[in-house]
Amino acid sequence: MDRGARVKFKTGSKARANWHVGDGVAGMVLARYRAPQAAGQAERLDVVFSENLTVWGERASEFEIVQPEKMQ
């Protein structure tokens, strides 16, 4: 999940409920990282869902990539 990728929380994600993000709502990855002092820690994402909601430092495993719609 690289910067700029469109993602959404996985179905049934408890993190989605904690952040109050609607089911199936897509956001854009701002950053992907691991804390330098936390060796072995899970990869984290910062994801912007709207101008009023940015999810900071959530586990990457809570997200899935949104497939772009096919062009017609």
HELIX and SHEET records of a PDB file:
HELIX    1   1 LYS A   14  TRP A   19  1                                   6    
HELIX    2   2 ALA A   60  GLU A   62  5                                   3    
SHEET    1   A 5 LEU A  53  ARG A  59  0                                        
SHEET    2   A 5 ARG A  44  SER A  50 -1                                        
SHEET    3   A 5 GLY A  27  TYR A  33 -1                                        
SHEET    4   A 5 ARG A   6  PHE A   9 -1                                        
SHEET    5   A 5 PHE A  63  ILE A  65 -1                                        
END                                                                             
